[in-house]
């Protein structure tokens, strides 16, 4: 009797073990009947171009090397890209707040000695420095900067300076980092051009070439971003989006809340998301960082772009197309990425659907652009009431031109550009 009871216990135990194994196998192999198509669309990852680090988009527009009272523009973007990343990677040894500095005195020291100056196209909130260089601290004693100096001396230091103010931050750095910077500057060679300086708006110094600059027009094949990829990237539920086609070839998409327009022969897009009401504005740091991340979310950097402007008042940010270190302009905004924000969401997003692909030989000869002095002389002659107090920037760039109606090929032509009274404009100087 006792043996039968033990045998029964063994059988029951074996059955329980088999049942447990069966349940485990069922859990492992069970697939719920979800609507995978719908889930895949909502979780869809759209890749239009590339993602970028903050210090790949927030970059200087000029690199000036000061030595012995002379100013040299560094024009080789391979060198300047390397220099920028070396400077952003320096080891900061200390922190010193320079209050009520004599700006002329400090700048004279930096200009007349030996230093590298990085000129940014717009004032940046100082906390942005923690995202483009090695983080230094959370609390800063100045609000913004638009220049970074590396003082090359026995006691090297990096300076963050706002040219419109009278304050600066001094960050002593390691001598080994300075040697790397000097070594890279030594590789510049013939691309180092003599520049001169002028005092312009808000007393800031602008640098212009002393001599004429030679640049060659460049021609590229182009590619278009398919509108459906943009639609999938910008709408939360692409399956719920309606599409409309107009007789002129333009398209529009809407989910009854947001709208996406494909304009100018499918070369531009305008996206509007009016759902959010403006309750509060983003602070400058958050506005800039969110704008970069928004494009990163759909890997939307199809070419090289630079942060060229931002405005807290209307919560907008603008990025400019760059080729070989020069900004590329177009009168209809075809070379910019523009975002405006409402609360914590993008309200408007405008950009080109064209990206430059491969450079091709156009057989064109180099163009000799007038010197900086010739530019200033011309502006005083043709621009009514021209005043240096309204001049914010003067630099050489490119203007993009389409070579055919379909924009399959584009040429960029070198020219002078100025930012005057808050607006960028092309300056065409006739040959003499």
C-alpha positions, 0 to 999 in steps of 0.5 A: 500500500505504501509502495502504491502511494509513493508511486502515485506521488511520483506520477503526479510530480512528473505530470506537474513537471510536464505541465510546467514545461508546457506552460513555459513553452507556451509563454515563450512561443505565444504571439499576441494578435496585435495590428503590427502594421499600425504599430510599425507605422507609429514607431517608424524610424525615418532616416532622411539624411544624418544625425549631427552632434551639437558641435557639428551644427553650432560652429564658428563662421570665421577663424582668425589667427592673430600674430604680431599685430596682424590678422590672418583668415584661415580659409581651409575648412579641413584645417578649421574643422580640425582646429574647432574640435581641438579647441572644443576638446581642451582640458580646462584647468580653472575658471575666472570671471572677468567683471567690468573688463576694459574690452579694448585692453583685453582684445588688444592683448589678444590681437597683438600677441598670438591667439586664435579667434573663433567668430560665431555668427550669432550670440550664444547662451553661455550654457551652450558651451557645455554641449559643444565643448567639455562641460566646465560648470552649470552656473556661469557669470556671463549670459552669452558669448559670440567669440572664443579666443585661445591665447597662445602664451606661457600662460595659455587660456581660453576666453569666452567673450560677448563683444557687445558686453564688458564681461568675459570668462577666462579658462586657463588650459593645458599647454599640451592643447596649445601645442596641438593648436599651433601644430594645426595652424602650422599646416595652413600654408597658402590658405592663410590670408591677411585680413584687416579689422573694422569696428562695426555694430555694437563695437564688435570687430569684423575681419575682411580680406586685405586682398582679392580672394579667388574662388571657383563656382562649383556644380553639383548633382542633386537629389530630392527628399521624397515627400512621403518620407517627410510625411512619415517623419512629421505626422504621429500617425502617417496612416491617418494623413490625407493627401491633396494634389494641385494642378500646379504640381504642388502637394499637401498633406493633413491629419486635420490638425497639422499641415505639410505643403510641398512647394516650388516644384517639389523643392521646398516644404512648409510644415505647420503644427498649430495645435499648441497655444503659446503658453510660455517661451523656451529659454535660449539654450533649450530653443537651440538644443531642441531645434537641433534635436528635432532635425536629428529625430528624422536624421534630417541633416542632408548637407552641412549646416550651421546655426546662423540665427535664433530669436527668442522673441518669435521662438525661431531658429535658422540653420544655413547650408555650408559648402567648404566652410562658406555659407550658401544663400538663396533669395527664397530660402532654399538653403536654410532650415527654419524652425519656430516653436510654440511651447514645447513643439515645433510650430513651423518647419521650412526647408529645402527638399533638395540636397547636394550630391556629387560635385561635377566638373563645370569647366568654369574658371575661378572668380576674383572677388574684390577685397574687403576695402573695395567692398566697403568703398562700394557700399558707401557709394551705392547704399543710402546712408550706409553706416558701420553701426548697422553692419553686423557681418561682411563675408564671402559666400555662395549663391545657389542657382539651378541649371535646369527646371527640374533642379537636377543640377545646381551651381553655387556662385561665389559672391560677397554677402553682408548682414545689415540691420538684421538681414543678410543680402548679396552685394554684387560689385561690378568689375572695374 
